[in-house]
Amino acid sequence: MPELLPMKVRAKVMGAAAMCTFLTSFVVASCFPTLLRAGAGFVFVMFACICVIASCFAAFVLRKTTTGLSLEEIEVEAQHHVLANEKERAGNDAVVIAKQNAAECTECINHLQTVAGRCR
């Protein structure tokens, strides 16, 4: 899996993936004895259903979004999506900052006019 990730995020994503793997293993190991009391067949059917759902997600959802794209193209598309979100957030922040700067500039202009009036 690490070779599928861009170098910038490889360590963070692999750390998150390892953590998810350990947490999932913990949940399965913790639930297994309790579920086993309900019947061994029930436990294995339940886990098989989860695997089928995950396989369908990978086969139908992930494949549609990445079919025919190279890893570089997928990375560029992901970066474009991230940049679009950052620009949207920055645009909202820029409006707030511009309003703050305008208020500060108005105060500065008023102060300069007052000082200039005193100097005359």
N, C-alpha and C positions, 0 to 999 in steps of 0.2 A: 503494500500500500504506500509506503513512503515515496516511491518513485513517481507516484501520480500527483504529488503535491509540489507546489512551487517552493523554492528554497526559503522564501521569506517567512512562510507560515508552517513549514514542515515540522519543526520541533514542537510548536504549540498544539498543532492538530494531532500529532502522534501521541503527545501526552494526554490530550483529551480522549483520544481513542482508547489508550491503555486504561485510563480511569473508568471509562464506560464499560470496558470488558471486565475489569475487576468488580465493579458494582453489579453488573448483570450476573456474574458468577456468584457473587455473594447472595443476591436475591434468590437465584435458583437453588443454591445450596441451603438457604434458610427456609425456603418454602417447601422444598422437596419432602422432608419427613412429615410435615403436616398434611400435605396433599396425598402422600402415600397412604395415609390412614383412610382416605376416601376411596382408595382402590388404585392399584398399580396401573390398570388400563386407562383410567381417567387421567392420570398424570401424564402418561406418554402421549395420549391423544391430544391433551391440551398443549403440550410442548410442540407436537407435530403441527397443530393448527397455527401456532405462532410462527413456526418456520415456513409454512406455506404462505402465510400473509406476507412475511418479509421477502420471500422469493418472488411473489407476485409484484410487490412494490419495486424490487430491483429490476424485474423483467419488463414491466410495463411503464412505470413512471420514469425511472432513471434512464432506461434505454431510449425513450422518446426524446429526452432532453439532450442526449449526447451522441446520438446516432450520426455517423459520418463526420464527426469533428475530431480533429487531432487534440492531443493534450494541450498544445499551445493555444489552439483556438478556444478550448474550454476555459483555459486560464485567462485569456483576453476577455472573454465574455463575462467571467466572474469579476474581473477587475473593473470592467465597464459598469457592471451592476453596483459594485461597491462605490465607485466614484460618483455615480449618479445619486446614490443615497447620501454620500458626503456633501455633494454640491447642494442638494436640497436642504440638508441640515445647516450647511454654511450659509446658504441664502437666507434662511430664517434668522440665523445668528447675525448676519450682516445687517439686516434691517434693524435689529435691536441695537447693534453697535453704532450704526449710522445715526439713529435717533439720539443715543447717548452723546455721540460726538457733536451733533448739531446743538444739543443743549449746552455742552461745555463751550463750544465755539461762541454761542450767543453770550454766555457769561463773560468770556474773554473779551469779546468786542465791546460789551457794555463797560467792562473794567477799563479797557484801553481808551474808550471815549471819555470816561470820567477822568482818567489820568491826563489825557491830552487837554481836556477842558481846564484842569488846574494849572497846566504849564503855560497857558496863554496869558 
